Amino acid sequence: MENKSTYQNPTEKPPGGFPPQHQHIQPGSQQQMNPVPVTDYAGYKAGGKLTGRVAVITGADSGIGQAAASIFAKEGADVVFCYYSEKEDADETVKLVQSAGRRCVAVKCDLKEERSAKQVVDCAVQELGKIDILVNNIAVQYPQNSILDITAEQLNTTFATNIFSYFYMTKAVLPYLKEGASIINTTSVTAYKGSPTLIDYSSTKGAIVAFTRSLALSLAKNGIRVNAVAPGPVWTPLIISSFPQEDVAKFGQDVPLGRAAQPFEMGPTYVYLASDDSAYVTGQVLHVNGGTITDA
């Protein structure tokens, strides 16, 4: 993937911030971002932590989901992922997984509809024979200055995408999960610190935290672990397709480390939660947020 950035270190703070930019349709095109997010880090040293496993990842055509797919493949997992509309980005995910020598299946669908979850799971079982890991990851956000500006349509779309899809996918995959399986949900730092312009989005992310903790208690008897990752600011298409240009230009500068993360920096946390390294960890949320202090 060609990086259009003028800086070379993917963890370096971009000089002067990100170039102002905006895409008008979510989920947004990763290929058209400047700089293109770094989802695949060549310096990562794999240890075979997921050898022989099959992972299902929602929203892995770009951003954090693509980073998880790439690093899972490097650790030995085959990947099935679903995406909404960005085929060019999805094709890049397939290339990344296959370049690591693993099998990859992409499924285009709308997970706001429960039947799509069954479609994804059926495809995974038919093509790869089993499922060991589920990563619920998709999200949308529509900033509004007041709750008075949040329409019923927006509220329904945000909740259907960000939390209902997690229920749908979990219900569809659960009959195939065996002892030792792992479910990982992507929440957000906004679940803990809130956001004045992302009230509905933050509410769904808080719901994901409660969903994670409750589901972990429910599935502990089955030996299935459920955890979550709460990212801080991460440079993904969601940012440039939801925030105005002036906010994009300073994105991530307000955290203690002074920069947004690149998606690949989230990957090792997902590997930890998916692998046997975290065999005694369930019902937990891991915070990868650049130093923001939360009360969790």
SEMIGU-326191 format. One record per atom (N, C-alpha, C, CB): residue in one letter; x, y, z. Coordinates in steps of 0.2 Angstrom, whole numbers, plus 5000, padded with zeros to 4 digits. Glycine has a CB too. Layout:
! SEMIGU-326191
aXYZ...
This chain:
! SEMIGU-326191
m500449945000m500050005000m500450065000m499550005006e500450114995e500850174995e500550225000e500750204988n501050245004n500950295009n501050365006n501350285015k500550415005k500650475002k500950525007k500050505000s501150505013s501450555018s502150575017s501350525025t502350635019t502950655018t503450635024t503050735018y503150605029y503550575035y503550505034y503250595042q504150475037q504250405036q504050355041q504950395034n504150385047n504050335053n503250335055n504450365059p502950285054p502250275055p501950295062p501950205053t502450295067t502250315074t502450395075t502550275079e502750425070e502950495071e502350545070e503450515066k502350595075k501850645074k501850675067k501850695080p501350685063p501350715057p501550785058p500750705053p502050815054p502250885055p501650935053p502850905051g501450975058g500851025057g500250985057g500951055050g500150925059g499550895059g499350855052g498950945060f498750825052f498550795045f498350845040f498050745047p498450835034p498150885029p497450885029p498350855022p497150945029p496450955029p496050915024p496151025029q495550875025q495250835020q494550805023q495650775018h494150795018h493450765020h493150725015h492950825022q492850665017q492550625012q491750625014q492750555011h491350635010h490650645011h490250585013h490350685006i490450525012i490050465013i490450415017i489950435006q490150395022q490450345027q490250275023q490150345034p490750225024p491350225029p491950255026p491450155030g491950285020g492550315018g493050275014g492850355023s493450305010s493950265006s494650275009s493950284999q494950215012q495550225015q496150235009q495750155018q496050215003q496450224998q496550294996q496350184992q496050334997q496050404995q496250455001q495350424993m496450425007m496650465012m497350485011m496550425019n497550545014n498250575014n498450595021n498250635009p498850555024p499250495022p498750435022p499850485025v498950385018v498550325019v498750295026v498750275013p498250275030p498350235036p498850175035p497750215039v499250175040v499750115041v499350055044v500450135044t499150005041t498849945044t499249885044t498149935040d499849885041d500249825040d500949855042d500249795033y501249835047y501849855050y502349795048y501849865057a502849815044a503349765041a503849735047a503749795036g503849785052g504349765057g504049715063g504549825061y503449695062y503149655067y503449585067y502349655066k503549555073k503849495073k503349445076k504449495078a503149395071a502549355073a502849295077a502249325067g502449265081g502649205085g502149145084g502649225092g501749145079g501349085078g500749075083g501749025078k500549135086k500149135092k499349105090k500049205095l499249115083l498549095081l498549045076l498249165078t499049005075t499148955070t498548905070t499848915071g498248895064g497748855063g497048875065g497848795067r497048935067r496348965069r496049005064r496449015075v495349015064v494949045060v494649105063v494449005056a494749165060a494449225063a493949255059a495049275065v493449285062v492949325058v492949395061v492149295059i493049445056i493149515058i492649555054i493849535057t492249595058t491849635054t492149705053t491149655058g492049735047g492349795045g493049795044g492149845050a493349745041a494049735041a494349755034a494249665042d493949795030d494149825024d494649885025d493549845020s494649915031s495049965032s495249975040s494750035029g495650025041g495750045048g495949985053g495150075051i495649985059i495849945064i495649875062i495449955071g495049865059g494849795056g495449765051g494249795053q495649805047q496149785042q496749765046q496249835037a496949805051a497549795054a497549725058a497749855059a496949715061a496849655064a496849595060a496149655068a496549595054a496649545049a497349535047a496149565043s497749585046s498449575044s498849545049s498749645042i498749565055i499249535060i498949465062i499249585066f498349455062f498049385063f498349335058f497249385063a498349355052a498649315047a499449305048a498549345040k499749355050k500449345052k500549295057k500849415053e500049295062e500149245067e499849175066e499749275073g499649165060g499449105057g498749085056g499649055062a498249135057a497549125056a497349145049a497149175061d496849105047d496449115041d495849165043d496149055038v495649205038v495249265040v494649265035v495649325040v494049275038v493449295035v493249365037v492849245036f493149405033f492949475035f492349505031f493549525035c491949545034c491449575030c491549655029c490749565033y491249675024y491349755022y490649775019y491949765018y490549845020y489949875018y489949895010y489849935022s490449935008s490449955001s491149964998s490050015001e491649975002e492349994999e492749934997e492750035004k492549914990k492849854988k493649864987k492549834981e493849924985e494549934984e494949914990e494650004981d494649944996d494949935002d494949865004d494649975008a494349825003a494249755004a494749715001a493549735003d494949734994d495349694990d496049704993d495449724983e496249754996e496849765000e496949725006e496949845002t496449715009t496449665015t496549595013t495749675019v496249575008v496349505005v497049495003v495849494999k497349545000k498049544998k498549535004k498249604994l498349575009l498749575015l498749505019l498549625020v498149475019v498149415022v498449355018v497349395023q498349365012q498649315007q499349315007q498349315000s499649375007s500349385007s500749355013s500549465007a500349345019a500549315025a500449235024a500249335031g500249215018g500149145017g499549115020g500749105020r499049155021r498449125024r497849135020r498249165031r497349095021r496749105017r496249165019r496349035017c495949195014c495549255016c494849255012c495949315015v494349265015v493649275011v493349335013v493249215013a493149375008a492849445009a492049435008a493149495005v491649455012v490949455011v490649525012v490649415017k490349545006k490049615006k489349605009k490049644998c489149645014c488449645017c488349705021c488449575021d487749705023d487549755028d487349725035d486949795025l487749735040l487649705046l487149735050l488249695050k486849795048k486249815051k485649775051k486049885048e485649725046e485149675045e485449605048e484949665038e485049575053e485249515056e485449455051e484749495061r485049455046r485149395041r485849405038r484649395035s486149465038s486849465035s487349435040s487049545034a487249435046a487649405051a487649325049a487449415058k487149295048k487049225047k487449215040k486349205046q487349255035q487749245029q488449245030q487549305024v488749295034v489449295035v489749225039v489649355040v489349205044v489549145048v489449085043v489149145054d488949075040d488849025035d489449015030d488149025031c489649075028c490249075023c490849055026c490249145020a490949075032a491549055036a491548985037a491649095043v491048955039v491048885040v491048845034v490348865044q490748865029q490748825022q491448835019q490248855018e491748885020e492448895016e493048875020e492548975014l493048885027l493548875031l493448825037l493848935034g492848795037g492748735042g492548755049g493248695041k492748805051k492648825059k492748895060k493148775063i492548915066i492748985069i492948985076i492049025068d493549015077d493849015083d493849085087d494548995083i493849135082i493849205085i493349245081i494549235084l493049295085l492549345082l492749405084l491849325084v492949455080v493049525081v492449565079v493749545078n492049595083n491549645082n491849715081n490949645087n491849745076n492249805075n491949865071n492849785071i491349855067i491149905063i490849965067i490549875058a490850025064a490550075068a490450135063a490950105074v489950175064v489850245061v489750295066v489250245056q489950355064q489750415069q489550475065q490450425073y489150515068y488850575064y488850635069y488150555061p489350665069p489450725074p488850775074p490050765074q488550795079q488050845080q488150885086q487350805080n488050955085n488150995090n487750995096n488151065088s487150965095s486650955100s486250895099s486151025100i485950865105i485550805104i484950825100i485350785112l484750885100l484150905096l484250895089l483950985098d484850895087d485050885080d485050805078d485650915078i485050765083i485050695081i484350665080i485350655087t484250645073t483650625071t483550555073t483550635063a482950535073a482750465074a483150415069a481950445074e483150435063e483450395058e484250385059e483450435051q484550445061q485250445063q485350395069q485550505065l484950405074l484950365080l484950285079l484450385085n484450275074n484350205073n484950175069n483650195068t485250215064t485750195060t486350185065t485950245055t486550225069t487050225074t487050165078t487150285078f486450155081f486350095086f486350025082f485750095090a486050025076a486049965072a486749945070a485549975066t487149995068t487849975066t488249955071t488050035062n488250005076n488749995082n488649945087n488850065085i488049925089i487949885094i487449825092i487649915100f486949835088f486549785086f486849735082f485949815082s487349755078s487749705073s488149665078s488149745069y488349685084y488749645088y488349585091y489049685094f487749605093f487249555095f487149505089f486549585097y486949525083y486849485078y487449435076y486649525071m488049465076m488649425074m488749375080m489249465073t488649395086t488849345092t488249285092t488749385098k487649305091k487149255090k487249205085k486449285090a487449235079a487549185073a488249145074a487649225067v488749165077v489349135078v489349085084v489949175078l488949095089l489049055095l488948985094l488549085100p488448955090p488448885089p489048855087p487848865085y489548885084y490148855081y490748865086y490248885074l490648905091l491248925095l491348865100l491148985099k491948845101k492148795106k492548825112k492548735103e492648785117e493048805123e493648825120e493148745128g493848885123g494548915121g494448975115g494948865118a493848975113a493649035108a493649105111a493049015105s493749155107s493849215109s493349265105s494549245109i493049305109i492649365106i492949425108i491849365108i493049475103i493349535105i492949595102i494149545102n492749635106n492349695104n492749765104n491649705108t492649805099t492949865098t492449915101t493149885091t492649945107t492250005110t492650065108t492149995118s492750115113s493050175112s493150215118s492650225107v493650255118v493850295124v493250345125v494450345123t492850355120t492250405122t491750365126t491850415115a491750305127a491350265132a491450285139a491350195131y492050315140y492350325147y492350405148y492950295148k492550445143k492650515144k492050555141k493250535141g491650525137g491050555133g491350595128g490750595138s490850625124s490950675119s490350715118s491150635112p490450785118p489850825117p489550825110p490150895119t489950805105t489650805098t489550735096t490150845094l489650685100l489550615098l489150575103l490250575096i488550605105i488150575110i487950505108i487550625112d487650505102d487350435101d487950385100d486950435094y488450405097y489050365096y489350335102y489650395091s489450385107s489750375113s489250325117s489850435117s488650335116s488150295120s488150215117s487450315119t488250205111t488350145108t489050105111t488350135101k489550145112k490150125114k490150105121k490750175113g489750145125g489650125132g489250055132g489250175136a488750055128a488349985128a488849925126a487749995122i489349945122i489749885120i490149865126i490249905115v490349915131v490649895137v490249845141v490849955141a489649865142a489149825146a489049765143a488449865147f488949765136f488849695132f489449655133f488749715125t490049675133t490649635134t490649605141t491249675133r490549645146r490549615153r490049565154r490549675158s489449585152s488849535153s488949465149s488149565151l489149475143l489249415139l489849375141l489449435131a490349405144a490849365147a490649325153a491449415149l490249355157l489949315163l489449255160l489549365167s489149275155s488649225152s489049165149s488249255147l489649175146l489949125142l490549095145l490249155135a490649115152a491249095155a491149015156a491349125162k490548995158k490448925159k490648875153k489748905161n490648905147n490748875141n491548875139n490348905135g491948915143g492648925141g492748965136g492948855140i492249015134i492349065129i492449135132i491649065124r492949165130r493149225133r492949285129r493949235134v492749335132v492449395129v492749465132v491649405130n493149495128n493449555130n493349615125n494249545131a493649675126a493549725122a494149775122a492949775124v494249805116v494749855115v494449925115v495249845109a494749975119a494450045119a495050085116a494250065126p495050095109p495550145106p495350215108p495550135098g495950255107g495850325107g495850345100g496450355111p496150405098p496050425091p496550385087p496350505091v496250365082v496550315077v496450345070v496350245078w496950345066w496950375059w496550325054w497650395056t495950335053t495550285049t495050325045t495150235054p494750295040p494250325036p493650355040p493950275030l493450325045l492950355049l493050425051l492850305056i493650445052i493850515054i493750565048i494550515056i493950545043i493950595037i493250595034i494450585032s492850545035s492150545033s491650565038s491950465031s491850585044s491350605048s491550675051s491350565054f492150695052f492350765054f492450815049f492950755059p492350875050p492550925045p493250935045p492250995047q493550965039q494250975038q494651005043q494351005031e494351055046e494751085051e494851045058e494351155054d494450995059d494550955065d494950895063d493850925067v494950875056v495450825054v496150845054v495250805047a496250915053a496950935053a497250935060a496951015051k496850935065k497150935072k496950865076k496950995076f496750815072f496550755075f497050725079f496250705069g496950705085g497350665089g497850705093g497750615085q497850775092q498350815096q498250825103q498450875092d497650805105d497450825112d497550775117d496650845112v497850715115v498050665120v498750675122v497950595116p498850645128p499550655131p500150635126p499650615137l500050585122l500650575117l500650625111l500550505115g500150665111g500150715106g500050695099g500750745106r499750635097r499650615090r499150555090r500350585087a498850555084a498350495083a498750435082a497950505077a498450375084a498850315082a498750295075a498550255087q499150255072q499050215066q498750155068q499750205062p498350125063p497950065065p498350005067p497550045059f498949995064f499349945066f499549935073f499949935061e499549995076e499649995083e499149965088e499850075085m498549955085m498049925089m498149845088m497349945086g498449825083g498449755081g498649705087g498849745075p499249725090p499549675095p499049665101p500149695098t498649715102t498149705108t497649655106t497849775109y497349655099y496949605097y497249535097y496649625090v497849535095v498149465095v498249435102v498949475092y498349485107y498449455114y497749435116y498649515119l497249465115l496549445117l496249385113l496049505116a496549375107a496349315103a496749255105a496449335096s497349265108s497749205109s497749175116s498449225107d498049125117d498149085123d498449135128d498349025123d498849185126d499149225131d498749255136d499549285127s498049265134s497549295138s497049245141s497249355134a497249185142a496849135144a496449145150a497249065144y496749185154y496449205161y496149275161y496949195166v495949295155v495749365154v495049365151v496149415150t494549385154t493849395151t493449445155t493449325152g493049475151g492649535154g492949595154g492349515160q493549605151q493949665152q494049705146q494749635154v494149765147v494249815142v494949845142v493749875142l495349835137l496049865136l496049925133l496549805133h496349975136h496350045134h497050065130h496250095140v496950075123v497550095119v497350155116v497650035113n497550215120n497250275119n497750335119n496650285123g498350325119g498850375119g498950415126g498650425114g498750385131g498850415138g498250445141g499350455137t497650445138t497050465141t496850425147t496450465136i496750465153i496650425159i495850415159i496850465165t495650355161t494950335161t494850315168t494750285156d494250305170d494050285177d493950205177d493450315180a494150175172a493950095172a494650065173a493750085165
